[in-house]
Amino acid sequence: MKKHRFIAVMLALLLTLVIAHSALAMSSTNYKIEWILAGNASSGGVVTSTNYAARVTIGQNATGNVTGPTYRGTLGYWHVIFSQTYLPIILR
């Protein structure tokens, strides 16, 4: 019984690692998400794809919201500070 449980846990761990690996670097013709975005621009600069561009620095000191006609995003490690808190969530 312990052997079956060990095999099941190992398979679950392997599946989790495979799924996590595929999420680390996603891309298409219109966007590309790198694991370490700032690493592409050395110590800073502009990272671009077909339809998007972002200015990055080591440490992500530029944080905040970005918007466009078809997208909205939040940049930086501390992006949660800039997100809105809705009243119904607080009242629960």
N, C-alpha and C positions, 0 to 999 in steps of 0.2 A: 504494500500500500504506500509506503514511504517513497519507493522508487517511482511510482506513477505520479505522486504529488510533485516530486522533484522535477520530473520531465515536464509536467504541466507548467510549473513555475518558470522553468528555463525557456519553454516555448513562448510563454507570455512575455517574458523579458526580451527575447529575440524579436518578437513582433513589435513591441514597443520601440525598440531601437531602430527597426526598419522604418516605421512610420515617422519617428522623430527625424531621422536622417533625410527623408524625402521632404520634410517641411523646412529644413534649414536653408536650402537654396532653391527657391521656386522662381520660375521665369516663364515668360511668354513673349510674343512679339511686342506687346504694349507695356510690360512692366518686368522688373527684375528685382528680387529681394535677396540680398546677400546676407550671409551669417554675420559678418562684421563690416558694416557699411563704411565706416570711417577708414578701414584698412585699404579700401580702393583708392582713397584720395590722400594717402600717406598721412601727413599731419593736418590736413585740411584741404579744401577745394570743392569742386563741384562733381557730383556723381550724376550721370544722366542715363536715360534709356530713350526709346523712341518717343514717348509722350510725356515723360516726367523728368524733373531735375531737382536735385537737393544740394544745398551747401552744407558741408559737414566739417567738423573739427574733432580732434581727439578730446574726449570728455563731454561732448555734446552740450556745450554751453549755450547754444542757440536752441531754445525750446519754445514751444507754442503750437498754435493751430495753423494749418494751411488749408486753403480751400481753392477750388476751381469750379468750372462749370459742371463737371461730372464726378467730382471726388471731394472728399474731406479727410484730413489726416491730422495726426498730432505727432510732433517731433520731440525727441530728447528723452533722457532717462526719467525726468520728473514731469512728464506730460500730464500725469494725473492731477497735478496742482491746477492746471488750466481747464480741466473738464468740468462740466456743469453738474451740480448735484440737484436732483429733482426732489421736491418736497414729499411726494408719496413714499419715496424710499426711506426718508428720515422718520416718517410717522409710523412705519410698521413696527 
